[in-house]
Amino acid sequence: MSDTSSAASTAAATLKSLPTDMELVLKVIPMPADCNANGDIFGGWVMAQCDLAGSVIPARYAKGRQATVAVNEFIFKQPVRLGDILSFYSKLVRIGRTSVTVTVEVFAERFRAQGEYIKVTQATFTYVAIDDNGRPRPIEKPDA
Ligand SMILES: CC(C)(COP(=O)(O)OP(=O)(O)OC[C@H]1O[C@@H](n2cnc3c(N)ncnc32)[C@H](O)[C@@H]1OP(=O)(O)O)[C@@H](O)C(=O)NCCC(=O)NCCS
């Protein structure tokens, strides 16, 4: 981690609060093993955490085995730094016949500036309920 890196000089809008229209589904602090060669957090690590976070709401509807079928959008808006406290928020977008689509937004609190939040990542994922043979399985609609 270096304050002279180009990533460190990227301007980021600082927020004073976290979303109220999304659900907090995961909080995690990245460790040194999660860094890339620049000392920032490796994008693949962030993607894996987002996939886990995104699966929480769909699991409520799938009520069983499910698989990630698509990452419809993934934007790394700001770098994630070692020691950041990451909050993953998620919201339902669509319930299909066998699939559920959600958005995930990730907010970082820099370790020395807690209470100030920077949106670092946003993504959209689709999960499919699957049966024992790994084939798509109809999901129960909440109002059914
Ligand atoms: C998930 C899987 C079972 C779906 O099988 P499939 O034959 O493609 O299924 P279908 O074409 O019937 O699509 C199933 C649902 O996924 C949706 N879907 C498929 N491809 C999609 C895509 N690219 N983007 C968004 N949704 C998609 C379909 O719209 C459908 O949703 P609906 O029933 O709610 O309308 C199969 O693709 C699979 O096993 N993929 C690997 C999953 C995996 O291993 N994930 C982890 C990656 S390491």
Ligand as a Chemical Component Dictionary entry (heavy atoms), coordinates in Angstrom:
data_LIG
# 
_chem_comp.id                   LIG 
_chem_comp.type                 NON-POLYMER 
_chem_comp.pdbx_formal_charge   0 
_chem_comp.three_letter_code    LIG 
# 
loop_
_chem_comp_atom.comp_id 
_chem_comp_atom.atom_id 
_chem_comp_atom.alt_atom_id 
_chem_comp_atom.type_symbol 
_chem_comp_atom.charge 
_chem_comp_atom.model_Cartn_x 
_chem_comp_atom.model_Cartn_y 
_chem_comp_atom.model_Cartn_z 
_chem_comp_atom.pdbx_ordinal 
LIG C1  C1  C 0 -27.078 -22.442 -14.333 1  
LIG C2  C2  C 0 -27.361 -23.487 -15.392 2  
LIG C3  C3  C 0 -27.895 -24.737 -14.690 3  
LIG C4  C4  C 0 -28.469 -22.924 -16.281 4  
LIG O1  O1  O 0 -28.710 -23.858 -17.277 5  
LIG P1  P1  P 0 -29.283 -23.388 -18.698 6  
LIG O2  O2  O 0 -29.554 -24.590 -19.499 7  
LIG O3  O3  O 0 -28.427 -22.319 -19.228 8  
LIG O4  O4  O 0 -30.694 -22.802 -18.245 9  
LIG P2  P2  P 0 -31.717 -21.906 -19.020 10 
LIG O5  O5  O 0 -31.282 -21.491 -20.369 11 
LIG O6  O6  O 0 -33.031 -22.628 -18.879 12 
LIG O7  O7  O 0 -31.761 -20.579 -18.103 13 
LIG C5  C5  C 0 -32.119 -20.690 -16.731 14 
LIG C6  C6  C 0 -32.341 -19.281 -16.210 15 
LIG O8  O8  O 0 -31.105 -18.587 -16.257 16 
LIG C7  C7  C 0 -31.270 -17.381 -16.974 17 
LIG N1  N1  N 0 -30.054 -17.102 -17.697 18 
LIG C8  C8  C 0 -29.358 -17.948 -18.479 19 
LIG N2  N2  N 0 -28.295 -17.321 -19.005 20 
LIG C9  C9  C 0 -28.329 -16.051 -18.547 21 
LIG C10 C10 C 0 -27.512 -14.920 -18.726 22 
LIG N3  N3  N 0 -26.445 -14.954 -19.516 23 
LIG N4  N4  N 0 -27.839 -13.784 -18.090 24 
LIG C11 C11 C 0 -28.924 -13.724 -17.289 25 
LIG N5  N5  N 0 -29.745 -14.770 -17.071 26 
LIG C12 C12 C 0 -29.449 -15.922 -17.696 27 
LIG C13 C13 C 0 -32.434 -17.638 -17.918 28 
LIG O9  O9  O 0 -33.039 -16.412 -18.330 29 
LIG C14 C14 C 0 -33.327 -18.474 -17.054 30 
LIG O10 O10 O 0 -34.015 -17.644 -16.140 31 
LIG P3  P3  P 0 -35.635 -17.743 -15.940 32 
LIG O11 O11 O 0 -36.005 -19.206 -15.863 33 
LIG O12 O12 O 0 -35.873 -17.063 -14.622 34 
LIG O13 O13 O 0 -36.251 -17.046 -17.087 35 
LIG C15 C15 C 0 -26.125 -23.849 -16.259 36 
LIG O14 O14 O 0 -25.868 -22.757 -17.164 37 
LIG C16 C16 C 0 -24.909 -24.102 -15.414 38 
LIG O15 O15 O 0 -24.806 -25.140 -14.775 39 
LIG N6  N6  N 0 -23.978 -23.146 -15.409 40 
LIG C17 C17 C 0 -22.803 -23.253 -14.546 41 
LIG C18 C18 C 0 -23.127 -22.619 -13.190 42 
LIG C19 C19 C 0 -21.894 -22.537 -12.329 43 
LIG O16 O16 O 0 -21.151 -23.504 -12.229 44 
LIG N7  N7  N 0 -21.698 -21.383 -11.708 45 
LIG C20 C20 C 0 -20.517 -21.138 -10.940 46 
LIG C21 C21 C 0 -19.422 -20.685 -11.855 47 
LIG S1  S1  S 0 -17.847 -21.132 -11.214 48 
# 
loop_
_chem_comp_bond.comp_id 
_chem_comp_bond.atom_id_1 
_chem_comp_bond.atom_id_2 
_chem_comp_bond.value_order 
_chem_comp_bond.pdbx_ordinal 
LIG C1  C2  SING 1  
LIG C2  C3  SING 2  
LIG C2  C4  SING 3  
LIG C2  C15 SING 4  
LIG C4  O1  SING 5  
LIG O1  P1  SING 6  
LIG P1  O2  DOUB 7  
LIG P1  O3  SING 8  
LIG P1  O4  SING 9  
LIG O4  P2  SING 10 
LIG P2  O5  DOUB 11 
LIG P2  O6  SING 12 
LIG P2  O7  SING 13 
LIG O7  C5  SING 14 
LIG C5  C6  SING 15 
LIG C6  O8  SING 16 
LIG C6  C14 SING 17 
LIG O8  C7  SING 18 
LIG C7  N1  SING 19 
LIG C7  C13 SING 20 
LIG N1  C8  SING 21 
LIG N1  C12 SING 22 
LIG C8  N2  DOUB 23 
LIG N2  C9  SING 24 
LIG C9  C10 SING 25 
LIG C9  C12 DOUB 26 
LIG C10 N3  SING 27 
LIG C10 N4  DOUB 28 
LIG N4  C11 SING 29 
LIG C11 N5  DOUB 30 
LIG N5  C12 SING 31 
LIG C13 O9  SING 32 
LIG C13 C14 SING 33 
LIG C14 O10 SING 34 
LIG O10 P3  SING 35 
LIG P3  O11 DOUB 36 
LIG P3  O12 SING 37 
LIG P3  O13 SING 38 
LIG C15 O14 SING 39 
LIG C15 C16 SING 40 
LIG C16 O15 DOUB 41 
LIG C16 N6  SING 42 
LIG N6  C17 SING 43 
LIG C17 C18 SING 44 
LIG C18 C19 SING 45 
LIG C19 O16 DOUB 46 
LIG C19 N7  SING 47 
LIG N7  C20 SING 48 
LIG C20 C21 SING 49 
LIG C21 S1  SING 50 
# 
